[in-house]
Amino acid sequence: MNNKKPSYSPIDMMKFLYNPGDVFELCAMKYHYKDGKKGKPDIYSGYFKDFVRAAEEADRIDKEIKPTGIFVSLNPCPEDLLQKANHQLIRCENRTSNDQIKILQNIFIDIDPIRDSGTSATEGEQQSALEKAELIREHVITNGWPEPLYASSGNGSHLIFRTHLHNTSENVDLIKAFLEVIKTTYSDDAVEIDTSVKNPSRLVRLHSTMARKGEKSEIHRPHRRSHIISSPEKPVSVTNNQLISVVAKDKQKPEAQPDKRTANRIIPDERRVLDVKAYLKSYGKEICDIKTDGNAEIICLQECVFNPDHSPNEASIIVEDGVKLRYQCFHNSCMGRTWEQARKAISGDDKLTNFISGAINKRFTSFGSMMSGKDILDHSFPKNEMLIDNIIGERESTLICGEAGVGKSNLSLQLGLSLGSPLMNLFLGMKTKPEESTLFIQSENSAEAIQNRMRIMCNGNMALGQGCNNIYFPITDQSSIMVTRSYLNDPGFQSFLINSIQETGAKLIIIDPLISFHNGDENDNSSMRKALDDLSNIQDKTDTSVIVIHHVGKGYSDGSASYSGRGASAIGDWSCNNFLLKSKRNTNSIEVICQKARNIAKPDPFLITMGQDLSFQRADLNNSNGNVIQQIVTEALHQLGGQVSKQADLINKMMDISNKSKSVILKQINHAVQTDIIEEVLNPRNAKLKGYKLP
């Protein structure tokens, strides 16, 4: 339900922008004009939590100082900034910086009528901006977006949407790309969409305060009071996927043919691989950021090579498909600049031979076009750490195949929860790298089904429950987390995966099941290898590991073959590690068989069973099940503050939790020490007594 009644209360705007307890910046600026030219402003800034006190201060300064404008931060600020100016406005020059903002909580569309700079709008000009805002608002709501705050800024119009994104360069770029789409779609000869409002520390006019731009003219260009025209009673956030969808659809539009006179051509030397970073470093050009966008790598420069006064991050060299080079700077003076011109400005007529490699693999470009056997022997390659011992390492791919109903999805869910928990370092008795995030891409289970499974798995298992904070499911439609009609060879889906990984910080991707994410012939080696190589490219760009869930083929083997999955053998050839889940006849056990291990010692087969809590446990560790022991001992130590100086304290707590005898508990503690679940510590008062702590 929306508040259609216009509001002149600043508190209504604050309630939309911020959650209770958020700290925000209130800022007033008063510009001074000389000979019709605008000079530097006087800036009054302070930080507030209390909406009423902020509203009172804004009203006071609006009346006493009559500033050009009064603004608030678009996004909440860190609480420690209250120390600078706690619930008061003071003269200052240092505002909140972009990197101090942690959460991007609002998206701001600023619609401004085109007119002379430094002047207020006429009635007709402002009406054009209001009509444009109505049009944009109607279009996005029709396409499933939530209701925004809609306001008159005094001269133009504002639309503000709630969201919740971490302040990363990728998310800032996503908002920028979204604003560019809105600008391209809706700007015309009368109004313009301002895309510079993307920065995290952006200020937005506090609606209810005066807009005093330029000289006041009561008849033609009056100063007006800003106000809210409509806003929802309860804001609903725009999702990351809704933003990506708008940007992706725009990218699918046919591109205009470039002007051949200014096209960025690939010169002969660059048909091979140019190490752009080494080239820039050699000529003293500082890189301030590196981003990816589909098949393009964007190398952002500290300074524009044509004008050092341009701000950092505004100029970049773009490498498309590994070879094609473009130069880009957002300043009008640099529009149309080409890579060839940038190269000339950087290195003149110098040859690029020292920075060119014909090597296909970017990891080896430092050697030149070839590596000898001695190069390989002598090279210090990065150590491949394990995410889960004997299952998957960093930047590896693992294929898990099994019959329908064997529990592949439950097993992968338990795996993601175990990996994400700071209190667990074992999964099925194998060491894990704790507190790593997982991106779970699946097509078969509803949000309600996943919710029920996690509740059952985590009920009474605090250690596993801690992993819920680090496993992520993309929202695809309202509350659905089922990803459908999305294929690995689709550039839009590839960008979606890369953005999702960057947003969540995921180190593991789970694809469940494979059949839902390719649109080729599953029995065709070429088709399947192409789809899976696209997945490998995503891994390379994001430094992630991937587990793919797949069905077994008809009459699959006893596990002695290297691949038992359905379809083309290229599927099994692609992955680093292949596992088969095979039900044992006349038992409730499942045999886990490693059929292929590329970078690890091939583990022996082992048995697992699913308990009433839907989680799997090792069935071949007698009664000293590694998972059970880990859950009991870590929960006990956690309840005791993470460390005890007396063994008796840990024994008593574990007995309370598990109802096991003292002799069983002692065996479990010894097992936990031997498998590095816990560590022994000395008792500071009595060296003969054992203490324990979590690692």
Protein Blocks (a to p, Z undefined) as FASTA:
>chain_A
ZZfbccfbfklmmmmmpcehiacdddddddddeehiacdddddddddfblklmmmmmmmm
mmmnopabdcddfbdcdfklmmmogoiacddfbdcdfklpmbdfbdcddddddddehiac
dfklmmmmmmmmmmmmmmmmmnopacdddddehjaccddddddddddfklmmmmmmmmmm
mmmmmgcfkbccdfklmpfklccddehiacdehjddfklmccdddddfbdcfbdcdddfk
lmmmmmmmmmmpccddddfklcccddfklmpccdfklmmmmnopacfbdcdehjaccddd
fbdfkbmkbcghkaccddeehlaccdddfbfklgoiafklmmmmmnomacfklmgcfbfb
lklmmnojbdcfklmmmpccdddddfbghkbcghiacdddddehilpmmmmmmmmmmmmp
mkbcbeehiacdehiacddddfkbcfklmmmmmmmmmgoplklmmmmmmcccddfbhjac
bdehiafklmklmmmmmmmmmmnopabdcdddfklmccbdfklmklmmmmmmmmmmmmmm
nopacdddddddehiaehlambfcehjfklmmmpmbdcdddddehiabdcdddfbdfkbc
cdddddddddfkopacdfklojmcfklmmmmmmmmmmmnoopafbfklmmmmmmmmnopa
fklmmmmmmmmmmnomaccdddfklmkbccdddZZ
